[in-house]
Amino acid sequence: MIAVATALMGLTGCTSTVSGTAQTKTPSPEENKLEQIMLPIEELKAITGADNLAFTSKTADMNNNFWRIRDEKCLGAMFPAEDLVYLFSYWDAVRTQVAQDPDSDHRHWVQQAAVLLMSEDEARSTLDGSKKWWGKCAGSAIPLREKSGDENSDRVWHIGDLVVDGDLITQTTTRTGTDGWACQRAQSVVGTMTVDAKVCGYAIHGQAATIVNKLVANARR
């Protein structure tokens, strides 16, 4: 992968900036499958234990959180489906969904994403790049710019160890000063897709991995 692109891989924060645009082409069957494999809200509620979880965003665009991070190489370790992470890869379509529980001060935050690439080799190369850069980010303390009203401030996130289990990679990141608020990232590959998840909360113990494994299972049907 081109050096500029790989230097931009890796990251994990608790909110994402997502924009939505109207699609200008008829989706292919492969692109439609991205939508079909997404977990419904009731399943996400069961996985996270958040009874009032609700979708707040569904888009066909990459995320753009580059402005928030102080260490660009950790962008992918912090956020799923990032534009700059996939900038030099041959990807064809993306779906990303965010769910939150607004009635409890966003104690739970969930994102699931799937990216369709042009070939199985390209999808696996993306996962290999994630393994490399998430691993390089392990043990780092990364400031993220976070917005509250009209104010911007930096919050420090401590990135944990990379865990590799076959084609599944996971990593948990904890924010300082929050009594354990953490986010788990998980990513895997299935055919020509990469599938991603991020789950944030006060009791993170594998929920993002569970979501990714279910996305993989749905894609294989």
DAPE-V739306 format. One record per residue. N is the residue number from 1. SS is DSSP state (hx for helix, st for strand, lp for the rest). PSI is psi in whole degrees, -180 to 180 (NA if undefined). Layout:
n/ss/psi
N/SS/PSI
N/SS/PSI
//
This chain:
n/ss/psi
1/lp/143
2/lp/139
3/hx/-40
4/hx/-39
5/hx/-46
6/hx/-27
7/lp/-9
8/lp/12
9/lp/140
10/lp/136
11/lp/167
12/lp/99
13/lp/-178
14/lp/-7
15/lp/154
16/lp/152
17/lp/119
18/lp/135
19/lp/153
20/lp/137
21/lp/152
22/lp/141
23/lp/142
24/lp/3
25/lp/159
26/lp/124
27/lp/142
28/lp/165
29/hx/-37
30/hx/-40
31/hx/-40
32/hx/-31
33/hx/-29
34/hx/-42
35/hx/-40
36/hx/-29
37/lp/-12
38/lp/143
39/lp/137
40/lp/163
41/hx/-36
42/hx/-35
43/hx/-39
44/hx/-38
45/hx/-44
46/hx/-39
47/hx/-40
48/hx/-15
49/lp/24
50/lp/100
51/lp/-25
52/lp/22
53/lp/139
54/st/146
55/st/134
56/st/-10
57/st/136
58/st/120
59/st/167
60/lp/33
61/lp/154
62/lp/156
63/st/160
64/lp/89
65/lp/17
66/hx/-37
67/hx/-19
68/hx/-20
69/st/143
70/lp/-13
71/lp/97
72/hx/-31
73/hx/-17
74/hx/12
75/hx/-47
76/hx/-29
77/hx/-21
78/hx/-35
79/lp/139
80/lp/155
81/lp/54
82/st/136
83/lp/-48
84/lp/-26
85/lp/-39
86/lp/9
87/lp/-42
88/lp/16
89/lp/161
90/lp/79
91/st/152
92/st/-33
93/st/159
94/st/147
95/st/135
96/st/138
97/st/140
98/st/138
99/st/143
100/st/168
101/lp/85
102/hx/-23
103/hx/-8
104/hx/38
105/lp/38
106/lp/43
107/lp/-28
108/lp/137
109/st/127
110/st/135
111/st/134
112/st/144
113/st/152
114/st/136
115/st/128
116/st/121
117/st/171
118/lp/-17
119/lp/164
120/hx/-36
121/hx/-39
122/hx/-39
123/hx/-44
124/hx/-34
125/hx/-37
126/hx/-45
127/hx/-41
128/hx/-39
129/hx/-39
130/hx/-43
131/hx/-45
132/hx/-51
133/hx/-33
134/hx/-39
135/hx/-42
136/hx/-29
137/hx/-15
138/lp/134
139/lp/-2
140/lp/155
141/st/112
142/st/119
143/st/135
144/st/136
145/st/124
146/st/143
147/st/133
148/st/105
149/lp/-124
150/lp/3
151/st/140
152/st/137
153/st/157
154/st/134
155/st/138
156/st/132
157/st/134
158/st/118
159/st/127
160/lp/-171
161/lp/148
162/lp/131
163/st/123
164/st/124
165/st/88
166/lp/-122
167/lp/2
168/st/128
169/st/141
170/st/157
171/st/137
172/st/136
173/st/135
174/st/134
175/st/137
176/lp/149
177/lp/23
178/lp/15
179/lp/37
180/lp/10
181/lp/125
182/st/162
183/st/134
184/st/135
185/st/145
186/st/146
187/st/147
188/st/-177
189/st/143
190/st/113
191/lp/-124
192/lp/14
193/st/146
194/st/142
195/st/142
196/st/154
197/st/153
198/st/130
199/st/129
200/st/146
201/st/-168
202/lp/-3
203/lp/69
204/lp/120
205/lp/46
206/lp/9
207/hx/-39
208/hx/-39
209/hx/-41
210/hx/-44
211/hx/-47
212/hx/-43
213/hx/-36
214/hx/-36
215/hx/-43
216/hx/-46
217/hx/-41
218/hx/-39
219/hx/-25
220/lp/-7
221/lp/NA
//
